[in-house]
Amino acid sequence: MAKCVPSGVYGRLKDQAASILEKLKLAYDVWFAKSDVLPNKHQIIIDTVVGFLLNKKKKFELTQEEEKQVWNNLYEFLSSKNLDECGKYGSTLLIKPSLAQVILDYLEMCITEWESVEKHGRETLSSVIGCCRVIIGTSSLSYVLTSRPEVLIALTGSLCQLWHLGQVSENSESEVSVLLSEQCKHLWYHLRCHPNQAQMLKVVTEKLLLPVVHLVHDVKTITRLNKFKVCVESLQEFVVNTVFHEDHERLVKTFLDVVTKHQDTSQIPRLIDNFFTKILSCLKEKDIPAKSKSSDTKAALHFLPVIFQHASRKWKKYPQQCFQLLCFFLTSLGMPEEGQVEKIMDDHVATVSHLLSLVHDCGIYNVVADKIGGEVQLKYFRHVLQVLLQTDKHEDVCKCMLTFLQLNHLILEPYMLKVLDHCCSIHIQEQGRNKSYNLDVFMSELISTYSQLHQTPKWMNFILAYNDSNPRAVPMLFSLQTFSNRYGQVMCSLPYSTALDMWTKFVEQIHTHVQGFLNENEASSAKLWGSTLLFHEFISHVRLFDASVTGKAVEKIQALQKELEEKIILPCKKLIIQKGKDELACRSCLLLAYCLGNVKVMLMQYKTSRADPDQFLVKENDLPFSLKPHELLKVKKSLDEDVVLHYLADLLTVQKLQAFEEVETMCLAKKPEVQSFLTFFKETTSCTDFSQTWNGSIATINNGNYLLATFFHVAQKVPFLLPIMLLENCDDLSKFLVDIFSKPIICSPTKEGRHTLRSTAQMLLCNSAAAESRQLLSVLICTLWKEMCTEFSPPGSESHKKKRTVPSKHQTVLCSLGESDILWSEHSESRVQSVGQLVNAVLECEDVQPIVLSVSQKTCCRFCIAYLWPIYLQAHNCSAFWDCLHC
């Protein structure tokens, strides 16, 4: 900075012989000089610098370097603190309004000729943006950019387009966001006060519409730009409000009448037509550079729902106009006229889904009003449904079907089988998280809707008919957790008479498939398996026996039970035992036997509750029907690799245990069914896969979760087995449980309620019968001590000379605890005191190394504290040991 400024400054600034860079240096020195050697220097310097830009084509031929320096100096002058001195003597700094056009010209050049100015363009552009921000943020200068709405709109559109094209550096994005926010305030002012709204709409359509459309899409798809969402949404609202301004209501209504009712196009309002044509031109991909076609199309597809949502809010009292706008948009997306069924582009399906969801959310479709008006909308929605069913398998089709269901289930009903096939095929062909979720929500809502309408049998007819056409679908449906749960809830809520009618329908359907299987129809076994799964879930949840059941109802159930056994199970059983080659038929037979057994067990419980115990006694011969042990063995050997078949055989065994609870019989430990359960844990202690999960449905059992599924049902019967379990059986169970809890948590039950080995083990231990079993608790504690002893390896425990492991005092104590003959479940004060003294003596030694617990060891400690030691936590003699475990 010059310390003294020579005289003749004004002349040197106006000297045509001096170079631009010399004048800029002089202006810089004078601007920041402390002495006022030039009267009104700020105004003179601003006029001079702005003059370089205004006259660069007439008087000055600015190079890119000179132009860059001019903008940099102008930005420094405008943003400097010295600018405040202009008001000292009542003067106000003025800038020629023609600077706005210079700014617009430069921004337009950056958009169209970026390659030629790229070398200095990014830095120069930052200075231009900074000048705009200072000008529009200064009340005395803002008139330059805000006084004329066409200038302000053009400036906003240019900035949006530059941002979209990536020509704004990341460092300048925040500054551009602030500038756009300030501009948006002035735009809203003009929208409220400008007398010629038609001119406003015309300029917005030409200069601002497409840049905002692109920028809105960028903010939604680029994570880095999410923080500018508020600013961009304000611009979006402004653009949409220009076309739906109250001054244009009549024009918009006329436009919709012309385009939807095929009236004379000469009457179409060109102002409104130009607005929509501008957006829809992106869909037709006309006059768009090839490199940006895809992004432009996606941006337009994202913006159509924005327009429709705003119109729906604006026209709450005019739903017919909203429906007309919907028809116009769908036609623009390729929807054929009614009577024609053609495919639309896959990229457009998501937008169709979004528009339909807005119809539901905004309450545009009124069933009663539409029925009075001749069901015009119902017919149109059915037409849209037919077109969507012609598209390739698309995940958004499920969303469309869900919206149609929420609007009116009658839209779907004539095409229900096609709808089910289309939606389920998406999941079968391309299994994925989103596809499963969409199908799960749709199927759950479908059964809920028909349940609320008291038309569950009609829904079941659809499912059974669909099972005949696509047998693979029903097993897949029960892998959907929400649908599976909702199915059970609906079956549980069925009225008694409806439940019996549905049972009859099931038996008829299953009997038809059994006959087809007996006639060696290859497709019948798959259909039989699907129907059987539906029937099993029905029997598992329906309320057949409650306080309101009469004797006649029980007789009818017994008749249906007899029909099921004689017409279906016995013939099917005979065939699979003789042949045993069709795994689906074998599965169906075993599952039907299990269903029948469940009914018999419920009937036994019902009779027992109604009769005098001394007068009514269920005999062992009344146990539910199932295959005999040698028959089960034969079936399992014939299909040794089918884990579902093995699981069903285990279910029948579980069922007998359930029946044993209702029967007064002795020597249960000698029963083969009980023996198989007592040896279950010994066979599974070698399990190492702790990541498996299971949703509780038979249809989802596979090689990965078979052990978990079996353990889940065994765990439910362990309380019944505990009184007859031998010490070796408890030892096997304890090793299995400790093995589960000693491993790190790989997976946990999800919100959908999936089971894991850990959650199943917790369920077993939380059972009151298990908590009160002294033998089991004692064996568990001893097993835990041994497990911790093998895993603890304190520092310095290894002897390098002899290359052998020397047991530490911690291991010695834990090993002695695990191998002791103390019955931990019995309260023996002398025994507890002696063990406590031993533990404290070890921990008080100075040479004891600290114990470093691994994740699995900490899990063991928590397992012991949480489940196995509710009494001894209070023993004062063991306090030091427990402090060590808590570390």
Sequence and secondary structure as in RCSB ss.txt:
>XXXX:A:sequence
MAKCVPSGVYGRLKDQAASILEKLKLAYDVWFAKSDVLPNKHQIIIDTVVGFLLNKKKKFELTQEEEKQVWNNLY
EFLSSKNLDECGKYGSTLLIKPSLAQVILDYLEMCITEWESVEKHGRETLSSVIGCCRVIIGTSSLSYVLTSRPE
VLIALTGSLCQLWHLGQVSENSESEVSVLLSEQCKHLWYHLRCHPNQAQMLKVVTEKLLLPVVHLVHDVKTITRL
NKFKVCVESLQEFVVNTVFHEDHERLVKTFLDVVTKHQDTSQIPRLIDNFFTKILSCLKEKDIPAKSKSSDTKAA
LHFLPVIFQHASRKWKKYPQQCFQLLCFFLTSLGMPEEGQVEKIMDDHVATVSHLLSLVHDCGIYNVVADKIGGE
VQLKYFRHVLQVLLQTDKHEDVCKCMLTFLQLNHLILEPYMLKVLDHCCSIHIQEQGRNKSYNLDVFMSELISTY
SQLHQTPKWMNFILAYNDSNPRAVPMLFSLQTFSNRYGQVMCSLPYSTALDMWTKFVEQIHTHVQGFLNENEASS
AKLWGSTLLFHEFISHVRLFDASVTGKAVEKIQALQKELEEKIILPCKKLIIQKGKDELACRSCLLLAYCLGNVK
VMLMQYKTSRADPDQFLVKENDLPFSLKPHELLKVKKSLDEDVVLHYLADLLTVQKLQAFEEVETMCLAKKPEVQ
SFLTFFKETTSCTDFSQTWNGSIATINNGNYLLATFFHVAQKVPFLLPIMLLENCDDLSKFLVDIFSKPIICSPT
KEGRHTLRSTAQMLLCNSAAAESRQLLSVLICTLWKEMCTEFSPPGSESHKKKRTVPSKHQTVLCSLGESDILWS
EHSESRVQSVGQLVNAVLECEDVQPIVLSVSQKTCCRFCIAYLWPIYLQAHNCSAFWDCLHC
>XXXX:A:secstr
  SS  S HHHHHH TTS HHHHHHHHHHHHT SS  STTHHHHHHHHHHHHHHTTTTT    HHHHHHHHHHHH
HHHHSGGGGGGGTTT      TTHHHHHHHHHHHHHHSHHHHHHHHHHHHHHHHHHHHHHHHSTTTTHHHHSSHH
HHHHHHHHHHHHHHTT S GGGHHHHHHHHHHHHHHHHHHHHH S HHHHHHHIIIIIHHHHHHHHHHHHH GGG
GGGHHHHHHHHHHHHHHHT GGGHHHHHHHHHHHHHT  GGGS HHHHHHHHHHHHHHHT S  GGGHHHHHHHH
HHHHHHHHHHHHHHTTT HHHHHHHHHHHHHHTT   TT      HHHHHHHHHHHHHHHHTT   HHHHHHTTS
HHHHHHHHHHHHHTTS   HHHHHHHHHHHHH HHHHGGGHHHHHHHHHHHHHHS  HHHHHHHHHHHHHHHHHH
HHTT HHHHHHHHHHHHHH TTHHHHHTT HHHHHHHHHHHHT  HHHHHHHHHHHHHHHHHHHHHHHTT TTHH
HHHHHHHHHHHHHHHHS  SSTT  HHHHHHHHHHHHHHIIIIIHHHHHHHHHT   HHHHHHHHHHHHHHHHHH
HHHHHHHHHHS TTT    GGGS     HHHHHHHHHHTTT HHHHHHHHHHHHHHHHHHTTS  S GGGSHHHH
HHHTHHHHHTT       B S GGG  TTTHHHHHHHHHHHHHHHHGGG  HHHHHHHHHHHHHHHHS       
TT  B HHHHHHHHHHSHHHHT HHHHHHHHHHHHHHHHHH   TT EETTTTEE   HHHHHHHHHHH    TT
S  HHHHHHHHHHHHHHHT TT       HHHHHHHHHIIIII TTGGG GGGHHHHHHHH 
